[in-house]
Amino acid sequence: MTDRIRAGIVGVGFMGTVHSRAIQRCGGVLVGAVGSTPTKSWEATGRLGAERPMETVEELLAADLDVVHICTPNASHAPLVRAAIAAGKHVICEKPLAVSRAEAEELVALAAEAGVTATVPFVYRFYPTVREARNRVVAGTSGAVRLLHGSYLQDWLAEETDDNWRVDAATGGPSRAFADIGVHWCDLAEFVSGHRIAAVAAQTMTAVPRRGGRPVETEDAAVVVFRTDRGAVGNVTISQITPGRKNRLWVSVDGEAESLSFDQESPETLWIGGREMNRQLLRGTAESRYVTVPAGHPQGYQDCFDAFVADTYAAIRGETPDGLPTFADGLRAATVTEAVLESARTNAWVEVPALTVGSEVAA
Ligand SMILES: NC(=O)c1ccc[n+]([C@@H]2O[C@H](COP(=O)([O-])OP(=O)(O)OC[C@H]3O[C@@H](n4cnc5c(N)ncnc54)[C@H](O)[C@@H]3O)[C@@H](O)[C@H]2O)c1
């Protein structure tokens, strides 16, 4: 491996573009970027600043690369991860890691057998205020966690004319709203609290029955009540049809001594609630290695990706960055998603199996 990590990207839409910036900002070299057609690949080469044009995934995987970033629609993740690992590459695969728990389990096992670094961008973990919240829970400042609650609300699929590959189960997977954004909420709530969602009672709803001339089989929204492995209870509302809400990821972790609220649309502050006084902690006033500019100059979403990719590359170099989301966390998300769908289908509480593979067990 050279000093500079050599990367390739598959999928050159929204996420491929965000990943390309992160690669460059953390000192990597973008060797090639491949889209779904040769024309898209050529266009992306210049736009994303890749070293040289490439037309196919095979060409990319045969190149002198350390890591492949998979930024394609969900159903293509598993075959691309298999191919990247077979080619001896480290892998960053977008969430959801896979469209079923069984597939995610297979990918975790493949990555472990190959001994490669394999991560999933649950990037909200990389806001300094989120790390501060987690530190307070770990240090005991907040007291034992009793409640976890919140929502992840969007509106970009609120109208009948709205459509996207995510709507189609063959491309997006059997869960849409929950697998797309609900998994971010669950990852964040579990990351900050240290609890694991142990059982769920869920309802899903499809408000728009047809989009793009075809019936819709995936959910527009989900409401989930849950209990955790350490005795807390909680609930979350997930929606892609809430007018006015863009990326309103809001989570409250309520401990005995204080409650902590994080809002992704105002990520520069952490709300800390107390019996006598409420406070807003400003990002940058507490120590965090993820602070890149002084408080008052806003950091945001792209900074989280930059930090996530930098930590993944540190792991490729043999370091062990704290809180790096791995394939085990992708499997965890797929496991919770399946439990949510099963609960909604059966109208019953469903236990969420604990992980038996990956970093969580080792931790
Ligand atoms: N971590 C996050 O915060 C986050 C945010 C948004 C999206 N995502 C995930 O990123 C992935 C991509 O989402 P997006 O919003 O960038 O979608 P997008 O539609 O903007 O881009 C997808 C790209 O993949 C290309 N593509 C499709 N099939 C391909 C194939 N077989 N080979 C090569 N290219 C192919 C398409 O042409 C398109 O350019 C999804 O899995 C999504 O869930 C993650």
The ligand as a Gaussian input file, in Angstrom:
#p B3LYP/6-31G(d) Opt

LIG

0 1
 N      -25.056000       7.330000       4.222000
 C      -25.928000       8.234000       3.843000
 O      -26.135000       9.239000       4.534000
 C      -26.660000       8.067000       2.536000
 C      -27.388000       9.132000       1.978000
 C      -28.014000       8.945000       0.752000
 C      -27.941000       7.720000       0.111000
 N      -27.263000       6.687000       0.675000
 C      -27.162000       5.375000       0.008000
 O      -26.274000       5.504000      -1.098000
 C      -26.694000       4.651000      -2.158000
 C      -26.853000       5.479000      -3.425000
 O      -27.859000       6.455000      -3.197000
 P      -27.872000       7.851000      -4.000000
 O      -28.785000       8.737000      -3.236000
 O      -26.487000       8.284000      -4.284000
 O      -28.578000       7.391000      -5.356000
 P      -28.446000       8.082000      -6.783000
 O      -29.621000       7.614000      -7.563000
 O      -28.190000       9.551000      -6.658000
 O      -27.109000       7.419000      -7.376000
 C      -27.004000       6.042000      -7.662000
 C      -26.017000       5.902000      -8.818000
 O      -25.701000       4.530000      -9.020000
 C      -25.634000       4.290000     -10.440000
 N      -25.795000       2.858000     -10.628000
 C      -26.920000       2.105000     -10.545000
 N      -26.616000       0.789000     -10.717000
 C      -25.289000       0.719000     -10.919000
 C      -24.375000      -0.349000     -11.167000
 N      -24.793000      -1.622000     -11.192000
 N      -23.069000      -0.046000     -11.359000
 C      -22.631000       1.231000     -11.301000
 N      -23.448000       2.290000     -11.061000
 C      -24.758000       2.029000     -10.872000
 C      -26.723000       5.178000     -11.007000
 O      -26.515000       5.445000     -12.367000
 C      -26.559000       6.434000     -10.144000
 O      -25.583000       7.306000     -10.692000
 C      -27.985000       3.994000      -1.683000
 O      -27.719000       2.691000      -1.206000
 C      -28.477000       4.879000      -0.559000
 O      -29.229000       4.189000       0.431000
 C      -26.621000       6.855000       1.869000

